[in-house]
Amino acid sequence: MTAVHVVLPGDIDDPANPSGGNAYDRHVCRGLAALGWTVREHQVPGGWPHPGEPERAALAGLLGALPDGATVLLDGLVASTVPDVLAPHAARLRLAVLVHLPIEDEAERRALAAATAVVTTSEWTRRRLLARYPLAPDRVSVAPPGVDPAPLASGTPGGGRLLCVAAVTPIKGHDLLAAALAEIADLDWTCDWIGPLDRDPAFVHRLRRRLTATGLTGRVRLAGPRAGADLADAYAAADLLVLPSRRETYGMVVTEALARGVPVLASETGGLPATLGRAPGGDRPGLLVPPDDAGAAAGALRRWLTDPGLRDRLRRAARQRRDTLTGWPVTVDRLATALKEATA
């Protein structure tokens, strides 16, 4: 039986702090166990990716206690900023780093150099790392997120139920979305913002003031984090997912929406175009707009809300794209292959 030690952020199961990275980690831990692997989880509390000395010492102690030759899968949130903790164990442990979001600095370069294998969650991230660092291409593999099957969303005739699922932070572009929504205040819509509100309290405070100033507080609902049935209900009620991120390596919420046949309006940045993909006939199941462009987002939203033919085409493409999505077993198989090659 194959064993793997998985080093995870301490908040992986915190319902108040959901993230795509945490969901991915939890799926692959369960999936590897289902394949017959012995999975030993090690959760490291602390302010990753900005650890203090206690967190660094805890990780060093954890790695030091593992037996020679052990296979260790480290979440990049933990590994990428502490190369000096990884380096002393690089020769005796099989270190694999799972990179969700590249940091792109000297610390990450040294951390990945200490790894036997690097696994990314998108082809875009793999290309980015290979362009940035002197990594051997055969050491860097891709295991894109899967998605669970879900019932089709029914949708409404006017398409006015908008949904944004993301932590409310500048990188996710909620300020851009607020500006775009102000430009289409003459149309009939509501927009639910689902995601943690405590990552950048000052930013959230400024957003609330902007929404008040533009008269949108009754139409934009900051719902906070949701999970399980509550989150599923939000997707089921949505007509359009909106993700105006300034940077995104994959965007798991995109495939969560597509699994329900819900079209997507997203920024054309990072891995988002590939995640959105195309239906078998070549049609996009949504709209892409330039990043950091509130005017373009407003224009796309106006088109969606005022053009029934466009809504019908995008909904049809989203339902066709739904049939091409892959599940988590595919992700786990790819990750398991990378780990096996790292231990060969």
N, C-alpha and C positions, 0 to 999 in steps of 0.2 A: 504494500500500500504506500502511496506517495504522500509525503507530508509537506506542508508549507506553513510558515509562520507569517501572519499578515499583520502589519503594523498600521494602525488606523488612528485618525484624530479622535480625541476623547468624546466629541459631540456627535459621533456617527448616528446614534439613535435618539438624539434630542429632538422631540417633535416641534420645539420652538425654533429650531434652526435647520429646517430642511434644505438640502442642496442636491443638485444633480450628482456631484461627486460622492456624497454620502450614500445616495440611493444606489449608485453604480457599485460602490464597495460592498454594500449589503447584498446586492443581487449576486455578485461573483463569489462572495464567501459561501452563500447558500448553494450556489451552483456547483462550486468545486466539491463541496461536501457531498452533494447528490451524485457526483461522478465517482465517488469513492475516495477522494482525497481526505487525509487527516488535516483539518484546518484548525490551527491554533491562533486565535485572535489575541492581539496585544493592543489595547487602547491606551494612547498616550495623551493624558489631559494637558491642557495648556493653550497658549495663544498662538497656535500655528496659523500662518507660516512665519510668525515673529516670536520665536520662543525665547524665554528667559533662561537663566542658568539652571534653575531647577528642572525645567523641561529637557534641556540638553543633557543634563546629568542622568535623568530618568531613562532617556533613550539610549545613552551610552551604556548604562547598567543593563538594560534589556538586551542589547546586542551582545554585550560581553558575556552574558549568561547562556547564550545559545551555543549548541554544540558545533564543532567544526564540521563544515560541509552542509550545514542546514540551508534550505532554500527559504529566502525571506522576501516577501512582497511588501514594499513600502509605498503607502500613498504619497504621491509627490508633494502634497501639502506639508507633510512631515519631513520628507527626505531632502527636498530641493534647496533648503536654506542651511543645512548643517553638514557640509562636506567633511569637515574636520571630525565629526562624530562617525561618519561612515568609513572614512579612509582606513583607520586602523583594523577594520574587519573585512576589507575588500578581498584580501587574499585567502581568508579562511571560510567566509560565508558566500553563498550564491545570492547576491543582492540583485533584486529586480525592482525597478522604480516605475510606478504607475503614474504617468503624467496626465492630469486632467487639464491643467491650465499652465502653459509655460510661463516662467518668471523672466527668463531671458537676462540673466546676469552672471557674473563670474562665479558666484556661489553655486548656482545651478549647474554651470558647466563642470565644475569640479565634482559635484555630487553625482552627476550622470557618468562622469569618467570613472567613478569608483564602482559603478554598477556592472554586473555581468550582462544584464539585459534591461532594456527600456521598453515599456509598453505604453502606447498612446491611445487615446479614445477617439481619434479621428485621423484621417489621412492628412488633413491640413496641418495638424499638430506635428505629425511625423516629418513632413516636409520642412516645417518651420525649424524643428530641432536640428535636422541634418544640415540645413543652410546656416544655422547659427553656431553649431558646435562640431568639432572634429570627431564625430561618432561613426563607427563602422555601420553601414546601412543594414547589414545582416543582424546587427544587435538591436535594431529598433523595429518593433512590430506594432500592428494596429489591432485593437479589439473594440470596435465601435459599440456603443450602448444598444441594447435590445429594447423592446417595448412589449408590454403585455397586451393581449387582445382586449378589446373593449366594444361595447355596443355603439352603433351609429348614433350620433347626435341628431335630433330631429330638425333643429334650425327653425328660425322664424322667417316669415315672408320678407320683412324689411331688412333683415340682417343686422339689426341694431344692438345686439347683445355682444359687446366686445369684452375680451378677457386678456389680461396680462398676468403671466405667472412667472415671477422672478423676485428675488430680494430687491427691495427698493433702495438702490444705490446708483451713483452716477454712471458706473460702467454699464448698467442695464438700460440706461437711457430714459428713465421715467420723466426727467425734466423735458426731454424732447417730446415725449408722448403728451405731457400736459400742454405744451405749446401747440402741438398739432391738434389736440382736441379743442382747444380754445378757438382755433380757426374754423372748426366745423360745428360750432355751437348752435348754428341755425338748423341743424339736422336732428333727426330723432335717433338717439342712441343712449346707452348706459355703458360704463366700463368698470369692471371689477379688477382691482389690483390685488393679487394674492401673492403673498410672500413676506418674509420677515421685515419688520419695520425698525429694528434696533441696530442694524449694521452701520448706519450713518445717521444718527438722530438729527444732526444739524441740517442735513440734506432733506430729510423727511419734513422737518419743520418749515423749511423754505418752500417745499412743494405744497404743503397745506395752505400756506399763505397765498401762493400763486393761485391755487384752485379757488380759494375764497375770493380773491381779487377778480377772477374771471367768471365768477358765478357758477362754478362747476361742482361745488361740494355735494350737491344733491345727486349728481350724475356719475361722479367718479367715487367709487367706494374702496377705501383702503381697508381690506379685510384681514390683513395679517396672514400668518402662515396657516395653511390647511393641508391635511393629509388624509389618506384613506378614502372613505366614502364621501366626506365633505369635498375633497378635491375632485373626485370623480363626478360629483353632482355639478360642480362648477364647469367642468369641461362639457358635460352633457347639455348644459343650458346655453353654451356659447354658440355664437354664429361665426366668430372670427377670432383667432388668437393673434395678438399683437406683441411683437418682441423687437423693440427698437434699440437693441444693444449696440454699444460702441465697439465691443469686442466679444467674440464668442467662439469657442473652439469647436463646439458641436451643437448644443442646444437641445437637450433631451425633451423639453416641453414642446418642441416642434413635432416630434414623432408621437408624443402623447396626444396632441391634438389630431394629428393625421390618423392615428389609430381609431379615432371616432368620426373620421370623415370631415373634420373641421378645417377649413382653409386657414392659411397663415399669412400675415403681413410681417415681414422681418427685414432687418438691415442686411445689406449685401456685404457682409464682413466675415472674416475668418472661415469657419466651417459651416456657417448657416446655409449658404446656397446648396452645398452637397447634402446637408441634412434634409432640407426641403425637397430636393430631388425633383424628379419628374414622373408623371404617370406613364404607363407603358406606351401610350400614343405620343409622348413627347411634351404634353402640356404640363406647365408648372401648377402645383396645387395651391397657389398663393401668389403673393406679390412681393418683390424685392425692391427696396429703396436704398439710396446711398446712406451710409452711416452718418450720424451727426447732422442730419438735414430734416429739421422739423417741417419745413415747407413741403418737402417731397412726401413725408409721411402723411401730412394733412391732405395732399392731393390724392394719394392712394386711398385713404379712408373715404374721401368724398366720392371717388369713383365706385368703391365698393357699395356705399350706401345709396347711391343714386342710379346705379345701372343694374337692373334685374338680370340682364343677359350675362353680365360679368359674374354676378353671384352664382348663377346657374352653372357656368363653365368651371368656375373654381371649385364649387362643391362637387361637381362630377369628377374633376381631376383629383380632388382630395380622396374621394371614395375609391377611385382606381389606384391611387398611390398607396392607400391603406393595405391593399392586397399584396404589396411588394415588400412591406416592412418585415424585418427579421426579429425573432424573439430572443430572450436572454440566453437560451441554450447555445445559440450560435456564438454569442459574446464569450461565454464561459469556455467553449471549445477552443476558441482562438487564444484566449488567455492561458489556458492549460497547455496548449502547444508551445507557447512562448516560454512558460516556466520549465517544461520538459527540456526544451533546447538549451535553456540556461544551465540545467543541471547535467547535461550530457558530458 
